[in-house]
């Protein structure tokens, strides 16, 4: 059993935006189990879906490198201790070099470079994480780094033919989707790719929230809540930001595919934000 400390209460508040006393009661009830406390608050209607990550007090930037031909790329988070160093041109050049090396060879030993950078900056430098995407078949890997380099996106989009991949309309679609991911923070491409355990938990929480309703109404209400959940966390079900959410991303992709006379599929994406610790 974890102690219900002020720091733990603060973390729960950050995840849920619930009141301090509500967070304290939920943590006490869950014996200090943070994920369980989130569920307690959600079942009581005191919180929406928890943020997928907690913020830690650390600085750094997100960088990327796309290999020639745009068939592979990496996304990298590099941490430092202060924002002053994060904004330093030398530190940024170091990070971009790390991304380039990892893109060309994921097994590259970068420890010596990291140690050298520690000596230069006088701060602890950490390669927090890096992931790679490779195209399968016809398609493209693209990246977007948001202003300030605190958010980065890596995306794979496939097509039926190479002619489509070379088309400027297709390339613009891919760019627009990277912006969508950065702005709307989805956690899955589609509802089919959401972990069934997560869906089951959403059903349980939804049912608990309306448990005093007539039994015949509960199923319909829960399905409505689940639909809103998918529209929030699934990329293809989100309102397309560039069109003011008047259509979904899925509908926009379908429209471009029809225009090009081909099939287009959003396959995978990564979204990194500096300092996040992805919940298990």
C-alpha positions as a Markdown table, in Angstrom:
| # | Residue | x | y | z |
|---|---|---|---|---|
| 1 | Unk | 0.0 | 0.0 | 0.0 |
| 2 | Unk | 1.5 | 3.3 | -1.1 |
| 3 | Unk | 1.3 | 6.4 | 1.2 |
| 4 | Unk | -1.2 | 9.0 | 0.1 |
| 5 | Unk | 1.3 | 11.8 | -0.1 |
| 6 | Unk | 0.7 | 15.4 | -1.4 |
| 7 | Unk | 2.9 | 14.5 | -4.4 |
| 8 | Unk | 0.6 | 11.5 | -5.3 |
| 9 | Unk | -2.5 | 13.7 | -4.9 |
| 10 | Unk | -0.9 | 16.3 | -7.2 |
| 11 | Unk | -0.2 | 13.6 | -9.8 |
| 12 | Unk | -3.8 | 12.4 | -9.7 |
| 13 | Unk | -5.1 | 16.0 | -10.1 |
| 14 | Unk | -2.8 | 16.5 | -13.1 |
| 15 | Unk | -4.1 | 13.3 | -14.7 |
| 16 | Unk | -7.8 | 13.9 | -14.0 |
| 17 | Unk | -8.4 | 17.6 | -13.2 |
| 18 | Unk | -10.5 | 16.4 | -10.2 |
| 19 | Unk | -10.6 | 18.4 | -7.0 |
| 20 | Unk | -7.9 | 17.9 | -4.3 |
| 21 | Unk | -10.2 | 16.4 | -1.7 |
| 22 | Unk | -11.8 | 14.1 | -4.3 |
| 23 | Unk | -8.3 | 12.9 | -5.3 |
| 24 | Unk | -7.3 | 12.3 | -1.7 |
| 25 | Unk | -10.5 | 10.3 | -1.0 |
| 26 | Unk | -10.0 | 8.2 | -4.2 |
| 27 | Unk | -6.4 | 7.5 | -3.3 |
| 28 | Unk | -7.3 | 6.5 | 0.2 |
| 29 | Unk | -10.0 | 4.2 | -1.2 |
| 30 | Unk | -7.6 | 2.6 | -3.7 |
| 31 | Unk | -4.9 | 2.3 | -1.0 |
| 32 | Unk | -2.6 | 4.6 | -3.0 |
| 33 | Unk | -2.9 | 2.8 | -6.3 |
| 34 | Unk | -2.9 | 5.6 | -8.8 |
| 35 | Unk | -4.6 | 3.8 | -11.8 |
| 36 | Unk | -7.2 | 2.4 | -9.5 |
| 37 | Unk | -7.8 | 5.9 | -8.1 |
| 38 | Unk | -8.4 | 7.2 | -11.6 |
| 39 | Unk | -11.0 | 4.6 | -12.2 |
| 40 | Unk | -12.7 | 5.5 | -8.8 |
| 41 | Unk | -13.0 | 9.1 | -9.9 |
| 42 | Unk | -14.2 | 8.3 | -13.4 |
| 43 | Unk | -16.9 | 6.0 | -12.1 |
| 44 | Unk | -18.1 | 8.8 | -9.9 |
| 45 | Unk | -18.2 | 11.2 | -12.9 |
| 46 | Unk | -15.5 | 13.3 | -11.4 |
| 47 | Unk | -13.0 | 12.9 | -14.2 |
| 48 | Unk | -12.9 | 12.2 | -17.9 |
| 49 | Unk | -10.4 | 9.7 | -19.4 |
| 50 | Unk | -7.1 | 10.1 | -17.7 |
| 51 | Unk | -4.3 | 11.7 | -19.6 |
| 52 | Unk | -2.1 | 9.0 | -21.2 |
| 53 | Unk | 1.0 | 10.4 | -19.6 |
| 54 | Unk | 2.3 | 12.3 | -16.6 |
| 55 | Unk | 4.6 | 15.2 | -16.9 |
| 56 | Unk | 8.0 | 15.0 | -15.2 |
| 57 | Unk | 10.2 | 17.9 | -14.4 |
| 58 | Unk | 12.8 | 17.5 | -17.1 |
| 59 | Unk | 13.7 | 19.4 | -20.3 |
| 60 | Unk | 14.8 | 18.4 | -23.7 |
| 61 | Unk | 13.6 | 18.2 | -27.3 |
| 62 | Unk | 12.2 | 15.8 | -29.9 |
| 63 | Unk | 14.1 | 15.3 | -33.1 |
| 64 | Unk | 13.6 | 13.1 | -36.2 |
| 65 | Unk | 15.5 | 11.9 | -39.2 |
| 66 | Unk | 14.0 | 10.5 | -42.4 |
| 67 | Unk | 16.2 | 8.4 | -44.6 |
| 68 | Unk | 16.4 | 9.3 | -48.4 |
| 69 | Unk | 13.4 | 8.0 | -50.2 |
| 70 | Unk | 11.2 | 8.5 | -47.1 |
| 71 | Unk | 10.9 | 4.8 | -46.5 |
| 72 | Unk | 12.2 | 4.8 | -43.0 |
| 73 | Unk | 12.7 | 7.3 | -40.2 |
| 74 | Unk | 13.2 | 7.6 | -36.5 |
| 75 | Unk | 11.8 | 9.8 | -33.7 |
| 76 | Unk | 14.1 | 10.5 | -30.7 |
| 77 | Unk | 13.6 | 12.2 | -27.4 |
| 78 | Unk | 16.7 | 13.7 | -25.7 |
| 79 | Unk | 16.5 | 15.0 | -22.2 |
| 80 | Unk | 18.7 | 17.6 | -20.4 |
| 81 | Unk | 18.3 | 19.4 | -17.1 |
| 82 | Unk | 17.4 | 23.0 | -18.2 |
| 83 | Unk | 15.4 | 24.8 | -20.9 |
| 84 | Unk | 18.5 | 26.9 | -21.4 |
| 85 | Unk | 20.5 | 23.9 | -22.7 |
| 86 | Unk | 17.4 | 22.6 | -24.7 |
| 87 | Unk | 17.4 | 25.8 | -26.7 |
| 88 | Unk | 21.1 | 25.8 | -27.3 |
| 89 | Unk | 22.1 | 25.4 | -31.0 |
| 90 | Unk | 25.0 | 23.0 | -30.1 |
| 91 | Unk | 22.7 | 20.8 | -28.1 |
| 92 | Unk | 20.2 | 20.7 | -30.9 |
| 93 | Unk | 22.9 | 19.8 | -33.4 |
| 94 | Unk | 24.0 | 17.0 | -31.1 |
| 95 | Unk | 20.4 | 15.7 | -31.0 |
| 96 | Unk | 19.9 | 15.8 | -34.7 |
| 97 | Unk | 23.2 | 13.9 | -35.2 |
| 98 | Unk | 22.0 | 11.2 | -32.8 |
| 99 | Unk | 18.7 | 10.9 | -34.8 |
| 100 | Unk | 20.7 | 10.6 | -38.0 |
| 101 | Unk | 23.0 | 7.9 | -36.6 |
| 102 | Unk | 20.1 | 5.9 | -35.2 |
| 103 | Unk | 18.2 | 6.2 | -38.5 |
| 104 | Unk | 21.2 | 4.8 | -40.4 |
| 105 | Unk | 22.0 | 2.1 | -37.9 |
| 106 | Unk | 19.7 | 1.5 | -34.9 |
| 107 | Unk | 22.6 | -0.4 | -33.2 |
| 108 | Unk | 25.0 | 2.5 | -33.3 |
| 109 | Unk | 26.8 | 3.0 | -30.0 |
| 110 | Unk | 26.1 | 6.6 | -29.1 |
| 111 | Unk | 27.3 | 6.5 | -25.5 |
| 112 | Unk | 30.6 | 8.3 | -26.2 |
| 113 | Unk | 28.8 | 11.1 | -27.9 |
| 114 | Unk | 26.4 | 11.4 | -25.0 |
| 115 | Unk | 29.3 | 11.6 | -22.5 |
| 116 | Unk | 31.0 | 14.2 | -24.6 |
| 117 | Unk | 27.8 | 16.3 | -24.6 |
| 118 | Unk | 27.6 | 16.0 | -20.8 |
| 119 | Unk | 31.1 | 17.5 | -20.6 |
| 120 | Unk | 30.2 | 20.3 | -22.9 |
| 121 | Unk | 26.9 | 21.3 | -21.2 |
| 122 | Unk | 27.7 | 20.4 | -17.6 |
| 123 | Unk | 24.3 | 18.8 | -17.4 |
| 124 | Unk | 23.1 | 15.2 | -17.4 |
| 125 | Unk | 22.1 | 14.3 | -21.0 |
| 126 | Unk | 19.8 | 11.3 | -21.6 |
| 127 | Unk | 18.6 | 9.6 | -24.7 |
| 128 | Unk | 15.2 | 9.0 | -23.3 |
| 129 | Unk | 13.7 | 6.9 | -26.1 |
| 130 | Unk | 13.8 | 6.4 | -29.8 |
| 131 | Unk | 11.6 | 4.4 | -32.3 |
| 132 | Unk | 11.8 | 3.6 | -35.9 |
| 133 | Unk | 9.2 | 3.1 | -38.7 |
| 134 | Unk | 9.9 | 1.3 | -41.9 |
| 135 | Unk | 7.6 | 1.3 | -44.9 |
| 136 | Unk | 6.1 | -2.0 | -46.0 |
| 137 | Unk | 5.1 | -2.0 | -49.7 |
| 138 | Unk | 4.1 | 1.3 | -51.3 |
| 139 | Unk | 4.1 | 4.1 | -48.9 |
| 140 | Unk | 5.9 | 6.9 | -47.1 |
| 141 | Unk | 7.3 | 7.8 | -43.7 |
| 142 | Unk | 6.9 | 11.4 | -42.7 |
| 143 | Unk | 7.6 | 13.5 | -39.6 |
| 144 | Unk | 6.6 | 16.7 | -38.0 |
| 145 | Unk | 8.2 | 18.5 | -35.1 |
| 146 | Unk | 6.0 | 21.2 | -33.5 |
| 147 | Unk | 7.3 | 24.6 | -32.7 |
| 148 | Unk | 9.7 | 24.5 | -29.8 |
| 149 | Unk | 10.5 | 20.8 | -30.5 |
| 150 | Unk | 8.5 | 19.6 | -27.5 |
| 151 | Unk | 6.2 | 17.5 | -29.6 |
| 152 | Unk | 7.2 | 15.2 | -32.5 |
| 153 | Unk | 5.3 | 12.9 | -34.8 |
| 154 | Unk | 6.4 | 10.0 | -37.1 |
| 155 | Unk | 3.8 | 8.5 | -39.5 |
| 156 | Unk | 3.6 | 5.7 | -42.0 |
| 157 | Unk | 0.9 | 6.0 | -44.7 |
| 158 | Unk | 0.5 | 3.4 | -47.4 |
| 159 | Unk | -0.9 | 3.4 | -51.0 |
| 160 | Unk | -1.7 | 1.0 | -53.7 |
| 161 | Unk | 0.7 | 2.3 | -56.2 |
| 162 | Unk | 4.0 | 4.2 | -56.3 |
| 163 | Unk | 2.4 | 6.7 | -58.6 |
| 164 | Unk | 0.1 | 7.7 | -55.7 |
| 165 | Unk | 3.0 | 8.0 | -53.3 |
| 166 | Unk | 4.8 | 10.4 | -55.7 |
| 167 | Unk | 1.6 | 12.5 | -56.1 |
| 168 | Unk | 1.7 | 15.9 | -54.4 |
| 169 | Unk | -1.9 | 15.5 | -53.2 |
| 170 | Unk | -0.9 | 12.4 | -51.3 |
| 171 | Unk | 2.2 | 14.1 | -49.8 |
| 172 | Unk | 0.0 | 16.9 | -48.6 |
| 173 | Unk | -2.4 | 14.5 | -47.1 |
| 174 | Unk | 0.4 | 12.9 | -45.1 |
| 175 | Unk | 1.6 | 16.3 | -43.9 |
| 176 | Unk | -1.9 | 17.2 | -42.8 |
| 177 | Unk | -2.2 | 13.9 | -40.8 |
| 178 | Unk | 1.1 | 14.6 | -39.0 |
| 179 | Unk | -0.3 | 18.0 | -37.9 |
| 180 | Unk | -3.6 | 16.3 | -36.8 |
| 181 | Unk | -1.7 | 13.8 | -34.6 |
| 182 | Unk | 0.4 | 16.6 | -33.0 |
| 183 | Unk | -2.7 | 18.7 | -32.3 |
| 184 | Unk | -5.3 | 16.1 | -31.3 |
| 185 | Unk | -3.1 | 13.5 | -29.6 |
| 186 | Unk | -4.7 | 10.3 | -30.7 |
| 187 | Unk | -3.6 | 7.0 | -29.1 |
| 188 | Unk | -4.5 | 4.6 | -31.8 |
| 189 | Unk | -5.1 | 4.6 | -35.6 |
| 190 | Unk | -8.6 | 3.1 | -35.4 |
| 191 | Unk | -11.0 | 1.6 | -33.0 |
| 192 | Unk | -10.0 | -1.9 | -34.2 |
| 193 | Unk | -6.5 | -1.3 | -32.9 |
| 194 | Unk | -7.5 | -0.2 | -29.4 |
| 195 | Unk | -6.6 | -2.8 | -26.8 |
| 196 | Unk | -9.8 | -4.9 | -26.0 |
| 197 | Unk | -8.9 | -4.6 | -22.3 |
| 198 | Unk | -9.1 | -0.8 | -22.6 |
| 199 | Unk | -12.5 | -1.0 | -24.3 |
| 200 | Unk | -13.8 | -3.4 | -21.6 |
| 201 | Unk | -12.7 | -0.9 | -18.9 |
| 202 | Unk | -14.4 | 2.0 | -20.7 |
| 203 | Unk | -17.6 | -0.1 | -20.8 |
| 204 | Unk | -17.3 | -0.9 | -17.1 |
| 205 | Unk | -16.8 | 2.8 | -16.1 |
| 206 | Unk | -19.6 | 3.9 | -18.4 |
| 207 | Unk | -22.0 | 1.4 | -16.9 |
| 208 | Unk | -21.0 | 2.4 | -13.3 |
| 209 | Unk | -21.7 | 6.1 | -14.1 |
| 210 | Unk | -25.3 | 5.3 | -15.1 |
| 211 | Unk | -26.0 | 2.4 | -12.9 |
| 212 | Unk | -29.1 | 4.0 | -11.4 |
| 213 | Unk | -30.7 | 4.3 | -14.9 |
| 214 | Unk | -33.3 | 1.8 | -16.1 |
| 215 | Unk | -31.6 | -1.4 | -17.3 |
| 216 | Unk | -32.9 | -1.1 | -20.8 |
| 217 | Unk | -31.3 | 2.4 | -21.1 |
| 218 | Unk | -27.9 | 1.5 | -19.7 |
| 219 | Unk | -26.6 | -0.4 | -22.8 |
| 220 | Unk | -27.6 | 2.4 | -25.1 |
| 221 | Unk | -26.0 | 5.1 | -22.9 |
| 222 | Unk | -22.8 | 3.0 | -22.6 |
| 223 | Unk | -22.5 | 2.6 | -26.3 |
| 224 | Unk | -22.9 | 6.3 | -26.7 |
| 225 | Unk | -20.1 | 7.0 | -24.2 |
| 226 | Unk | -17.9 | 4.4 | -26.0 |
| 227 | Unk | -18.5 | 6.1 | -29.3 |
| 228 | Unk | -17.4 | 9.5 | -27.9 |
| 229 | Unk | -14.3 | 7.7 | -26.5 |
| 230 | Unk | -13.4 | 6.4 | -29.9 |
| 231 | Unk | -13.9 | 9.8 | -31.5 |
| 232 | Unk | -11.4 | 11.2 | -29.0 |
| 233 | Unk | -8.6 | 8.6 | -29.0 |
| 234 | Unk | -8.8 | 7.1 | -32.5 |
| 235 | Unk | -7.1 | 9.1 | -35.3 |
| 236 | Unk | -9.4 | 8.0 | -38.1 |
| 237 | Unk | -12.5 | 8.8 | -35.9 |
| 238 | Unk | -11.4 | 12.3 | -34.9 |
| 239 | Unk | -12.8 | 15.4 | -36.5 |
| 240 | Unk | -10.3 | 16.6 | -39.1 |
| 241 | Unk | -8.7 | 19.7 | -37.5 |
| 242 | Unk | -7.9 | 21.4 | -40.9 |
| 243 | Unk | -11.6 | 21.2 | -41.9 |
| 244 | Unk | -12.7 | 22.5 | -38.4 |
| 245 | Unk | -13.9 | 19.0 | -37.5 |
| 246 | Unk | -16.7 | 19.1 | -40.1 |
| 247 | Unk | -15.6 | 15.7 | -41.4 |
| 248 | Unk | -13.5 | 12.9 | -39.8 |
| 249 | Unk | -10.0 | 12.1 | -40.7 |
| 250 | Unk | -11.3 | 8.8 | -42.2 |
| 251 | Unk | -13.6 | 10.7 | -44.5 |
| 252 | Unk | -10.9 | 13.1 | -45.6 |
| 253 | Unk | -8.5 | 10.2 | -46.4 |
| 254 | Unk | -11.3 | 8.4 | -48.4 |
| 255 | Unk | -11.9 | 11.6 | -50.3 |
| 256 | Unk | -8.3 | 12.0 | -51.3 |
| 257 | Unk | -8.1 | 8.3 | -52.2 |
| 258 | Unk | -11.1 | 8.6 | -54.5 |
| 259 | Unk | -9.6 | 11.7 | -56.1 |
| 260 | Unk | -6.4 | 9.8 | -56.8 |
| 261 | Unk | -8.2 | 6.5 | -57.8 |
| 262 | Unk | -6.3 | 4.4 | -55.3 |
| 263 | Unk | -6.4 | 3.0 | -51.8 |
| 264 | Unk | -4.7 | 4.9 | -49.0 |
| 265 | Unk | -4.2 | 3.5 | -45.5 |
| 266 | Unk | -2.9 | 5.2 | -42.4 |
| 267 | Unk | -0.8 | 2.4 | -41.0 |
| 268 | Unk | 1.1 | 3.5 | -37.9 |
| 269 | Unk | 2.2 | 6.6 | -36.0 |
| 270 | Unk | 4.3 | 7.7 | -33.1 |
| 271 | Unk | 3.7 | 10.8 | -31.0 |
| 272 | Unk | 6.4 | 11.9 | -28.5 |
| 273 | Unk | 6.1 | 14.8 | -26.1 |
| 274 | Unk | 9.1 | 15.9 | -23.9 |
| 275 | Unk | 8.9 | 14.7 | -20.4 |
| 276 | Unk | 6.0 | 12.3 | -20.7 |
| 277 | Unk | 6.1 | 9.0 | -19.0 |
| 278 | Unk | 3.6 | 6.8 | -20.9 |
| 279 | Unk | 1.3 | 5.0 | -18.5 |
| 280 | Unk | 1.6 | 1.2 | -18.4 |
